[in-house]
Amino acid sequence: MPVPYLLEIAVQSLEPARAAERGGAHRIELCAQLDRGGTTPPLELQSHVRAALQIPIHVLIRPRDGNFVYSTNEMESMKQQIETAKANGMDGVVLGVLNADRSIDIQRTRELVRLAHPLPVTFHRAFDESPDLLQALDDVRSTGVARILTSGGSKDAVTGARTLRSLVEAAADRIIILPGGGIRAENIAGVLRASGAREVHSGLGTVMDYNAQDVSKFESEVRKLRQACVADAF
């Protein structure tokens, strides 16, 4: 029987990816340098994780940390990274491109979405930098993106829960709103209730260091996230 919610976990290496799957994650976002906001993981890591996991893998496409306004050369790099992700059997890509005024770069995002096809695209938390989130929602939807990872424009999804609810209602069934930011076992059910979302994202960065070597603890924390939702009848 399908679960009525989906738990995505961000990871940056093979063993936490395996631990996330064992802990009950339904999907992972594969990244590098999560402590710097995330960048595109190397080819070798993508291949190893793909070979090891059965659950879907969405790969981050971000050539550098910092802002989300990209040069022509950086856009070409992102296009190459998307092609690599497709060749490596990834199940989706995660990206975000803004204009200098922090509005959604519709044209460039649309180019990347077309290139990624048939893989679904998630627009990441660059979305939260937009000055008008409801307008940004319409802009992102017009590009063909499948979902938006967002904290509702706030520092975390708990603080932004009211805005997340507004985004979920405005999105209806046209695009998926994926709450993320500061999600842990103690607050995940509350975020789902408050937002009305049916997918949720966590990197567990508020619980443990991204570079921690204790994979058993990581697995345990993922399991707590999953169980917290089940216990609350999601």
ZIUR-V999111 format. One record per helix or strand of 3 or more residues. SS is the DSSP state (2 for helix, 1 for strand). FROM is the first residue (numbers start at 1). TO is the last residue. If there is no record, write none. Layout:
ss/from/to
SS/FROM/TO
SS/FROM/TO
//
This chain:
ss/from/to
1/6/11
2/14/23
1/27/30
2/34/36
2/43/52
1/56/60
2/72/87
1/92/95
2/106/116
1/120/123
2/125/129
2/133/142
1/147/150
2/161/171
1/176/180
2/188/195
1/199/202
2/215/231
//
